[in-house]
Amino acid sequence: MDFRHLRYVTATARNGSFSAAALELKVQQPIVSRRVRELEEELGTALFDRSTAGAKLTPVGESFSDMAGRILDDLQRLSDRTRAAVQGRRGSVALGFYKSLSSGSFRLILRRFREDHPDIDIDLLEAPFAELMADIQSGKIDVAIILGEPDRCPALNTMAIGTEHLMAALPEDHPLAEHPFIYWSDLKGERFLISHQDPGPDIRNILIAKLAAPSDEPVIVSLHVSRESILSLVGTGEGISLQCECASGLTDLGAVFRPLHDGNGATRIGYLACWHPDNSNPALETFLEALRPET
């Protein structure tokens, strides 16, 4: 017995004759008749009562045909699921990211992807930059979303996926809070609170680059606390902070947010998707396509 026998039986049952089953299956009628007879001989019982009017299932044949139909349906589902996995329409993607990126546009991207691709699971991992890079190399995650420029990860494939404003987080009563935006030169003499957690070190590097002159050397306090704790300290007047735009929704911590500008306009920070060049997960390709900026 093989799957062809099951198809011939169910097609004959569905059509009521061997000739009609043959038309459906696009084979010669004698082939269907012969294969069903072979199966009946193997089983030791008749599955059809044959007459000039066609072929009608016997009681045993009805039970056999019902079960054969379920087996063929399961086989089709298995085939469809496997094909979908190969084509990247089904499967899972392990995604790493900084905890501080779990809001804003990143959240919107994930929600839209889950709506558009319900058969692809997204497994999330929050981790610092160094751990994310190690996890990509080991295969623990498929892709990481990080802050930076495309040349930041030379050993990996990268794709720029968008930018956000870099924001100054200020106490509500800070004089600069009255401005719609802030120039870097306005920040001379300020005390900056920066988290050790990513992307804090990246933002610290931007701060130093923008205020690099000896007369502008910033006072930077690096703290082993979360973004939310940093913003709470800002709200109590302990200093100011620089944050990604996605943090600007945290308005209940006593801080206000203003975009930073230089002579060329708003200061923006870029986001990257990075993945190992040997990663062959088809679902990853689907996820990257969803991340790809529209041109």
C-alpha positions in Angstrom: 0.0 0.0 0.0 1.3 3.5 -0.8 -0.2 7.0 -1.0 -1.2 6.5 -4.6 -3.6 3.7 -3.5 -5.2 6.1 -1.0 -5.6 8.8 -3.6 -7.3 6.3 -6.1 -9.7 5.1 -3.4 -10.7 8.6 -2.2 -11.0 9.9 -5.7 -13.2 6.9 -6.7 -15.4 7.4 -3.6 -15.7 11.1 -4.3 -16.7 10.6 -8.0 -18.6 7.4 -7.8 -16.8 5.7 -10.6 -13.3 4.7 -11.7 -13.5 6.6 -15.0 -14.5 9.8 -13.3 -11.7 9.3 -10.7 -9.2 8.8 -13.6 -10.3 12.1 -15.2 -9.8 13.9 -11.9 -6.3 12.4 -11.4 -5.4 12.7 -15.0 -4.5 9.0 -15.5 -6.0 6.2 -17.6 -9.1 4.5 -16.2 -7.6 1.0 -16.1 -4.8 2.3 -13.9 -7.2 3.4 -11.2 -9.2 0.2 -11.5 -6.1 -2.0 -11.3 -4.6 -0.1 -8.3 -7.8 -0.3 -6.3 -8.1 -4.0 -7.1 -4.4 -4.6 -6.0 -5.2 -2.8 -2.7 -8.4 -4.9 -2.1 -6.4 -8.0 -2.7 -3.8 -6.8 -0.2 -6.4 -6.1 2.4 -8.4 -9.2 1.7 -11.7 -7.4 1.3 -13.7 -5.4 -1.3 -13.8 -1.6 -0.9 -16.3 -1.0 -3.7 -19.4 -2.7 -5.1 -18.9 -2.4 -8.8 -21.9 -2.1 -11.3 -22.6 -0.6 -14.6 -23.8 2.5 -12.7 -20.3 3.0 -11.2 -18.5 2.1 -8.0 -20.1 2.4 -4.5 -18.2 2.0 -1.3 -18.8 -1.0 0.8 -19.2 -0.5 4.6 -15.6 -1.5 5.0 -14.7 0.8 2.1 -16.5 3.8 3.7 -14.4 3.4 6.9 -11.2 3.0 4.9 -12.0 6.0 2.6 -12.7 8.2 5.6 -9.4 7.4 7.2 -7.5 7.5 3.9 -8.9 11.0 3.4 -7.6 12.2 6.8 -4.2 10.7 6.0 -4.0 12.5 2.7 -5.1 15.8 4.3 -2.4 15.4 7.0 0.2 14.7 4.2 -0.9 17.8 2.3 -0.6 19.9 5.5 2.8 18.4 6.1 3.9 19.2 2.6 2.4 22.8 2.8 4.1 23.5 6.1 7.5 22.2 4.8 7.2 24.2 1.6 6.3 27.3 3.7 9.3 26.8 5.9 11.6 26.5 2.9 10.1 29.6 1.4 10.5 31.6 4.6 6.7 31.8 5.2 6.8 29.7 8.3 9.4 29.1 11.1 11.0 31.2 13.7 13.6 34.0 14.1 15.7 34.6 17.2 16.0 38.4 17.5 18.4 40.2 19.9 18.2 43.8 20.9 19.1 46.3 23.6 16.5 46.5 26.3 16.2 50.3 25.8 15.0 49.6 22.2 11.9 47.7 23.3 9.6 50.7 22.6 8.9 53.2 19.8 9.4 52.2 16.2 11.0 48.9 17.1 7.8 47.8 18.8 5.7 48.9 15.8 8.0 46.9 13.5 7.5 43.8 15.5 3.7 44.2 15.8 3.4 44.7 12.0 5.6 41.7 11.2 3.6 39.5 13.5 0.3 40.6 11.9 1.7 40.1 8.4 3.5 36.8 9.1 1.5 34.9 11.8 3.3 31.6 11.0 6.7 33.0 11.9 7.5 33.1 15.6 9.8 35.9 16.9 11.9 34.8 19.9 13.3 37.9 21.7 16.5 38.3 23.6 17.5 41.4 25.4 21.3 41.7 25.8 24.2 44.1 25.7 26.2 44.6 22.4 29.0 42.3 23.2 26.7 39.4 24.1 24.6 40.0 21.0 27.7 39.7 18.8 28.7 36.5 20.5 25.2 35.1 20.2 25.2 35.8 16.4 28.5 34.0 16.0 27.4 31.0 18.0 24.0 30.8 16.2 22.0 31.5 19.4 20.3 34.3 17.6 19.6 35.0 14.0 19.8 38.8 13.9 20.4 41.7 16.2 19.2 45.2 16.2 21.8 47.6 17.4 22.8 51.3 17.3 25.6 52.4 14.9 26.8 52.7 11.3 27.1 49.8 8.8 30.8 49.5 9.3 30.4 48.8 13.0 30.3 45.0 12.5 32.7 44.2 9.7 32.5 40.4 10.1 28.7 40.4 9.8 26.1 41.3 7.2 24.5 44.5 8.1 21.6 46.6 6.9 20.7 50.2 7.9 17.0 50.1 9.0 16.3 53.7 10.0 17.3 56.6 12.2 15.9 58.4 15.2 16.5 61.8 16.7 19.0 62.0 19.6 17.2 63.7 22.4 18.3 65.7 25.4 16.5 64.6 28.6 16.2 67.6 30.9 14.5 68.4 34.3 11.2 70.0 33.7 12.4 73.3 35.2 15.7 73.4 33.2 16.1 76.7 31.3 16.6 74.8 28.0 13.3 73.0 28.5 11.6 76.1 27.1 13.3 75.6 23.7 11.8 73.5 20.9 15.2 72.1 20.2 18.7 72.4 21.6 22.1 73.0 20.0 25.1 71.1 21.2 26.8 74.4 22.1 24.0 74.9 24.6 25.2 71.9 26.6 28.5 73.3 27.7 29.0 72.9 31.5 26.2 70.4 31.9 26.4 67.3 34.0 25.5 64.2 31.9 24.1 61.0 33.3 24.8 58.1 31.1 24.0 54.4 31.7 26.5 51.7 31.4 23.8 49.6 29.7 23.6 49.7 25.9 23.2 51.9 24.1 24.7 54.2 26.8 28.3 53.6 25.7 27.4 54.5 22.1 25.7 57.7 23.2 28.7 58.6 25.4 30.9 58.4 22.3 28.6 60.7 20.4 28.6 63.1 23.3 32.4 63.2 23.5 32.7 63.6 19.7 30.3 66.6 19.7 31.8 68.3 22.7 35.5 67.4 22.1 37.1 70.8 22.5 39.0 71.1 25.8 36.8 74.0 26.8 33.7 71.9 26.1 34.9 68.8 27.9 31.7 67.4 29.4 31.2 66.1 32.9 30.0 62.6 32.4 28.7 60.4 35.2 28.4 56.7 34.2 25.9 54.8 36.2 25.1 51.1 36.4 21.4 51.7 36.3 18.6 51.4 33.8 17.4 54.0 31.4 14.3 54.6 33.6 16.5 55.2 36.7 18.6 57.6 34.7 15.5 59.6 33.7 14.2 59.6 37.3 17.5 61.2 38.4 17.2 63.7 35.6 13.7 64.5 36.9 15.1 65.2 40.3 17.7 67.6 39.0 20.8 65.4 39.3 21.9 66.2 35.7 20.7 65.8 32.1 21.0 62.8 29.8 21.0 61.9 26.1 18.5 59.3 25.0 17.2 57.7 21.9 14.0 59.1 20.6 12.1 56.0 21.6 12.7 57.0 25.3 10.7 60.2 24.8 7.4 58.4 25.7 8.6 58.0 29.3 7.1 61.3 30.4 6.1 60.2 33.8 9.6 60.3 35.3 9.9 64.0 35.6 12.1 64.5 32.5 11.3 66.4 29.3 12.8 65.7 25.9 14.2 68.0 23.3 15.9 67.1 20.0 19.6 68.0 19.6 20.8 70.0 16.6 24.1 71.1 15.2 24.9 73.4 12.2 23.6 70.7 9.8 20.3 70.2 11.5 18.9 67.5 13.8 21.4 64.9 15.2 20.2 61.5 14.3 21.4 58.0 15.3 21.2 55.0 13.0 20.0 51.5 13.7 21.4 48.4 12.1 20.2 44.8 11.6 23.2 42.5 11.7 23.4 38.8 11.0 26.0 36.1 10.3 26.7 35.7 6.5 26.4 31.9 6.9 22.9 32.0 8.4 20.6 30.0 6.1 17.3 30.4 8.0 14.6 31.1 5.4 12.4 32.9 7.9 15.3 35.3 8.6 15.2 36.4 4.9 11.5 37.2 5.3 12.2 39.2 8.5 15.0 41.2 6.9 12.7 42.0 3.9 10.2 43.4 6.4 12.9 45.5 8.0 14.3 46.8 4.7 13.5 50.5 4.3 11.2 51.5 1.5 13.0 53.2 -1.4 
